[in-house]
Amino acid sequence: MKINLYSTLYILCIVSSFFPNYEVTFLIWLTTVLLTIKKKYSETMFTFILLFSGILLIASFSSLFYEYQTFSMVKDFTYLLKPILGLLVGYQLFDKFKSKSFDMFISAGLVLSTIHILLIIFALFKFHSVDMHLIRAEAGYFSDYEVYVFVVLLFSNKFNIEIDKKKKSLFLLVIGFSIFMYLARTNFLQLAILILGIKGYFVLTKKSLKVLGLVSISVLLCYGAIYYSNPKRNGKGIETLLYKIKIAPEEAFKTRINKDDWKDFNDNYRSFENIITVKQVTSDGSRAVCFGKGIGSKLNIGQKIYTTDGSVIQYISIAHNGFMTIFMKSGLLGVLLLLVFLYLLYKQKRDENSLINHLNMLLMGTSVFLLLSTWVFMGVYFKLDNKSIIIGLVLAMREYIIKTNNRHLLK
């Protein structure tokens, strides 16, 4: 791929979101949007922007009924603006590459994987240990973007990507190794979901229902095997991942947690956030339930805790669960708008054009994964997330192909 201003901007947009400095990411994304503004946007793109803008406007309106710190309000505003910026970044940058967009897409993934592998090597020398808790804390906890690149490369023929077999194998090896070393449960689920999506199994037919049923049974059997193998909480290496898989069903859905039991509290912290979010929002009455407590609102955890970056906090502005975060900021109406977005993203149809069809299936798989991702890790609102850029890019690519095909038909 030829390196120019726009390819540099794209790679910066992707790589910056890998590091936990949201202010830098926000400035890079905002700058990119301003430098690539288009004159026209599609109806689909306009609808998606309108839905996320609705969530932001409701939260802004709700904050008028409370008194919050200006800094907290500005921070929340930028968080709620993030998916809008991401969609625009992907959608607008596509115009600068068009048929070369997949080259840009893959190159950014390779850069991310290389950075991750170098950080792993650095962590090994730094700690002289294969403890995955230490390595993940130093090198990163997950990367949705790399999974997308891996899947697109895996089905490169479906996306009309011309790539040498040796180069493809090398890229898959590097990116695949990087993905595995995150030992992230959501990334492994994401990989399976996107593959099922591209294969068309989320378009409900008798065949797809059979396949999804078999996959579900296989997952349950694998989980049963892991559960009864009883991996230890403080295990090393792969045992760390197995223990996290074992506690996964309770971690995000448990309804009662003893906050005085450090093990119960730490293992099920996501559920604890959900519980206190519902309690604290509903305690403010029907207005808060319907429209939220606005930008600047925070959850009181009730005790001081250590975060992964070493800080000590008691009040948090966002929960792990994206639906709960939007419920706190914009109420049930905001959650409804977010669900409408996921539904419209899922509502894709099979197309006679193979490339358009597989792009549609990729969007459908993304919607299914976002349902999970939003519940456990903020979805498109997470400060390290860049799936909104991918969605914007795919939407623009699909529109470009449709327009190109229509021109050929008219000739």
ABEGO torsion letter per residue (X at the ends): XBBBAAAAAAAAAAAAAABBBAAAAAAAAAAAAAAABBABBBAAAAAAAAAAAAAAAAAAAAAAABBBBAAAAAAAAAAAAAAAAAAAAAAAAAAAAEAAAAAAAAAAAAAAAAAAAAAAAAAAAAAGBABAAAAAAAAEABBAAAAAAAAAAAAAAAAGBBBBAAAAAAAAAAAAAAAAAAGBAAAAAAAAAAAAAAAGAABBBAAAAAAAAAAAAAAAAAAAAAAAAGBBAABBEAAAAAAAAAAAAAAAABABBBAABAAAAAAAAAAAAAAAAAAAAAAAEAAAAAAEAEBGBBBBAGBBBBBAAGBBBABBABBABAAAAAAAAAEAAAAAAAAAAAAAAABBBBBABAAAAAAAAAAAAAAAAAAAAAAAAGEAABAABAAAAAAAAAAAAAAAAAAAAAAAAAX
